[in-house]
Amino acid sequence: MSLKFEEYNNVCVLTLESDFTSVEAEAARKGVEQVIEKKQTVEFVVDCAKVGFIDSEGLETLLWMKRRCEDLFGQVKLASLDENCRKILEITRLDNRFECHPDVPGALKTMR
C-alpha cells in the first residue's frame, strides 16, 4: 500500500506514493473515511508528486472525496500533478472540477 496521511493545522495531506489505480483508490477511500470520522477533518490536499497515472477508479475516488468533503463544508485540492495526470484530468473534463496547485505548501496556504 502506498498512501500516507499527515495532518497540518486541521488539513490532511494525502500523499500518493505511486500511480492512483484501483488498489490505491480503495485504500484511499477507507483512509479518508477514517480521517473524517476520527479526526473530524474535512480539508484535504492530495499530493500527486509521485503519481504518473490515474485510472478511472482513481478519478472516481477523487470525485467521491471532493463530494464527501464538500457535503461536510470541507474541500479537496490537488498538488504536484505531472503533465500526464494533468492531461488525464483535461481529457476527462475534470480539470475544472479540481483546484490544482504546483506544490503542497502552495495548496496548504490556500486552505481556509
VEXKOL-435835 format. One record per residue: chain; x, y, z of N, C-alpha, C in turn. Coordinates in steps of 0.02 Angstrom, whole numbers, plus 50000, padded with zeros to 5 digits. Layout:
// residues N
ATOM:balo:nu:nv:nw:cau:cav:caw:cu:cv:cw
ATOM:A:X:Y:Z:X:Y:Z:X:Y:Z
...
//
This chain:
// residues 112
ATOM:balo:nu:nv:nw:cau:cav:caw:cu:cv:cw
ATOM:A:50043:49941:50000:50000:50000:50000:50045:50062:50000
ATOM:A:50025:50110:49961:50070:50168:49955:50032:50233:49965
ATOM:A:50007:50242:50027:49972:50303:50045:49999:50328:50111
ATOM:A:50000:50395:50119:50021:50422:50182:49974:50479:50200
ATOM:A:49950:50479:50262:49906:50533:50286:49944:50572:50339
ATOM:A:49950:50638:50329:49983:50681:50378:49939:50741:50390
ATOM:A:49939:50765:50452:49897:50822:50467:49937:50885:50480
ATOM:A:49914:50941:50451:49945:51006:50460:49888:51056:50474
ATOM:A:49884:51081:50535:49833:51131:50553:49763:51114:50527
ATOM:A:49738:51057:50545:49671:51035:50525:49662:51022:50451
ATOM:A:49717:51015:50415:49714:50996:50345:49751:50929:50340
ATOM:A:49719:50881:50307:49752:50816:50298:49785:50815:50229
ATOM:A:49850:50800:50228:49885:50791:50165:49888:50716:50151
ATOM:A:49856:50697:50096:49857:50627:50074:49910:50622:50020
ATOM:A:49964:50587:50036:50019:50579:49988:50012:50512:49953
ATOM:A:50007:50515:49887:50003:50454:49846:50074:50438:49825
ATOM:A:50095:50376:49839:50165:50358:49827:50175:50323:49759
ATOM:A:50121:50312:49721:50128:50279:49656:50066:50296:49614
ATOM:A:50059:50263:49556:50001:50275:49514:49937:50266:49555
ATOM:A:49887:50306:49540:49824:50304:49577:49774:50260:49539
ATOM:A:49778:50195:49554:49734:50146:49521:49691:50111:49573
ATOM:A:49653:50060:49551:49601:50031:49593:49622:50011:49664
ATOM:A:49679:49979:49672:49700:49958:49739:49711:50018:49785
ATOM:A:49748:50068:49759:49761:50128:49798:49696:50167:49810
ATOM:A:49653:50168:49759:49590:50205:49764:49547:50177:49821
ATOM:A:49543:50112:49826:49504:50081:49880:49534:50097:49948
ATOM:A:49599:50093:49953:49633:50109:50016:49624:50183:50034
ATOM:A:49626:50226:49984:49617:50298:49995:49548:50312:50023
ATOM:A:49497:50279:49994:49428:50289:50018:49422:50271:50092
ATOM:A:49450:50212:50109:49446:50190:50179:49484:50238:50224
ATOM:A:49543:50259:50203:49584:50304:50243:49550:50372:50252
ATOM:A:49522:50399:50199:49489:50464:50202:49429:50460:50249
ATOM:A:49391:50405:50243:49332:50396:50285:49353:50395:50359
ATOM:A:49409:50360:50374:49433:50357:50443:49455:50425:50468
ATOM:A:49490:50464:50426:49512:50530:50446:49452:50575:50461
ATOM:A:49402:50571:50417:49342:50612:50427:49307:50593:50492
ATOM:A:49299:50527:50504:49264:50504:50564:49303:50516:50628
ATOM:A:49366:50498:50629:49406:50502:50691:49429:50572:50706
ATOM:A:49453:50607:50656:49484:50673:50668:49438:50731:50652
ATOM:A:49380:50715:50623:49333:50768:50603:49366:50817:50555
ATOM:A:49414:50792:50515:49448:50834:50466:49414:50826:50399
ATOM:A:49396:50882:50367:49364:50879:50301:49401:50922:50250
ATOM:A:49462:50941:50267:49503:50981:50222:49561:50935:50200
ATOM:A:49567:50924:50134:49618:50879:50109:49658:50911:50052
ATOM:A:49724:50898:50053:49767:50912:49996:49793:50844:49974
ATOM:A:49784:50828:49910:49809:50765:49884:49875:50779:49847
ATOM:A:49929:50751:49874:49996:50761:49846:50008:50708:49792
ATOM:A:50011:50730:49730:50017:50684:49673:50088:50684:49643
ATOM:A:50138:50707:49681:50206:50714:49655:50233:50648:49626
ATOM:A:50214:50591:49655:50242:50527:49633:50193:50487:49589
ATOM:A:50140:50521:49568:50088:50488:49527:50101:50502:49453
ATOM:A:50107:50448:49414:50118:50457:49342:50055:50442:49302
ATOM:A:50006:50409:49336:49946:50388:49301:49888:50383:49350
ATOM:A:49828:50403:49328:49768:50396:49368:49717:50360:49325
ATOM:A:49692:50302:49348:49642:50266:49309:49572:50288:49329
ATOM:A:49521:50257:49300:49452:50278:49312:49433:50270:49386
ATOM:A:49458:50218:49419:49445:50210:49491:49475:50267:49531
ATOM:A:49535:50287:49513:49569:50342:49546:49529:50407:49537
ATOM:A:49505:50419:49476:49466:50479:49462:49401:50478:49502
ATOM:A:49368:50419:49502:49306:50411:49541:49317:50427:49614
ATOM:A:49373:50404:49640:49389:50414:49711:49402:50488:49725
ATOM:A:49437:50522:49681:49448:50594:49690:49382:50631:49690
ATOM:A:49337:50613:49645:49271:50645:49642:49231:50629:49706
ATOM:A:49234:50567:49728:49200:50546:49789:49225:50587:49849
ATOM:A:49292:50593:49853:49323:50632:49908:49297:50704:49907
ATOM:A:49297:50733:49847:49275:50803:49840:49203:50811:49863
ATOM:A:49159:50766:49840:49088:50769:49860:49080:50759:49935
ATOM:A:49115:50709:49961:49110:50691:50032:49131:50751:50075
ATOM:A:49187:50782:50058:49212:50839:50098:49168:50900:50089
ATOM:A:49146:50913:50028:49103:50972:50017:49036:50965:50052
ATOM:A:49011:50903:50057:48948:50891:50094:48957:50912:50168
ATOM:A:49018:50907:50192:49033:50924:50262:49066:50993:50267
ATOM:A:49059:51033:50214:49086:51101:50211:49163:51102:50211
ATOM:A:49194:51051:50183:49266:51049:50176:49286:51058:50104
ATOM:A:49347:51042:50089:49371:51049:50020:49428:51000:50006
ATOM:A:49438:50987:49942:49493:50944:49919:49530:50982:49865
ATOM:A:49596:50986:49872:49638:51017:49820:49693:50969:49800
ATOM:A:49714:50973:49738:49766:50930:49713:49831:50969:49707
ATOM:A:49887:50935:49721:49952:50968:49717:50002:50925:49679
ATOM:A:50048:50958:49645:50105:50925:49612:50085:50875:49558
ATOM:A:50035:50891:49518:50016:50846:49463:50068:50851:49407
ATOM:A:50087:50793:49379:50133:50796:49323:50093:50807:49259
ATOM:A:50128:50815:49204:50096:50831:49140:50045:50778:49119
ATOM:A:50062:50715:49129:50018:50660:49109:49953:50661:49149
ATOM:A:49958:50670:49215:49898:50672:49258:49855:50733:49242
ATOM:A:49888:50788:49226:49852:50849:49206:49812:50835:49143
ATOM:A:49844:50800:49095:49811:50782:49032:49750:50737:49045
ATOM:A:49758:50689:49091:49703:50643:49108:49644:50683:49134
ATOM:A:49657:50730:49178:49602:50772:49205:49570:50813:49149
ATOM:A:49612:50837:49103:49588:50878:49047:49543:50836:49001
ATOM:A:49568:50778:48981:49532:50734:48934:49465:50713:48963
ATOM:A:49464:50700:49029:49402:50678:49061:49359:50737:49083
ATOM:A:49382:50797:49066:49347:50860:49082:49338:50869:49158
ATOM:A:49385:50844:49196:49382:50853:49268:49430:50908:49292
ATOM:A:49468:50936:49245:49517:50987:49264:49484:51049:49295
ATOM:A:49421:51063:49275:49386:51120:49305:49353:51104:49371
ATOM:A:49349:51040:49387:49317:51019:49450:49364:51023:49509
ATOM:A:49429:51021:49495:49478:51020:49550:49523:51082:49547
ATOM:A:49537:51108:49606:49585:51162:49611:49654:51129:49617
ATOM:A:49698:51146:49569:49764:51115:49567:49818:51167:49584
ATOM:A:49869:51144:49621:49924:51187:49642:49990:51155:49623
ATOM:A:50042:51196:49611:50107:51168:49592:50139:51126:49647
ATOM:A:50124:51142:49710:50155:51102:49765:50110:51103:49827
ATOM:A:50127:51060:49874:50087:51053:49935:50087:51118:49977
ATOM:A:50145:51149:49990:50144:51211:50030:50098:51264:49999
ATOM:A:50099:51269:49933:50056:51317:49899:49982:51301:49909
ATOM:A:49965:51238:49905:49895:51217:49915:49875:51229:49987
ATOM:A:49919:51213:50034:49903:51223:50105:49889:51297:50121
ATOM:A:49926:51341:50088:49917:51413:50100:49847:51437:50079
ATOM:A:49816:51402:50032:49751:51424:50007:49692:51395:50046
ATOM:A:49705:51352:50094:49651:51322:50133:49624:51374:50182
ATOM:A:49558:51373:50192:49529:51422:50237:49545:51407:50309
//
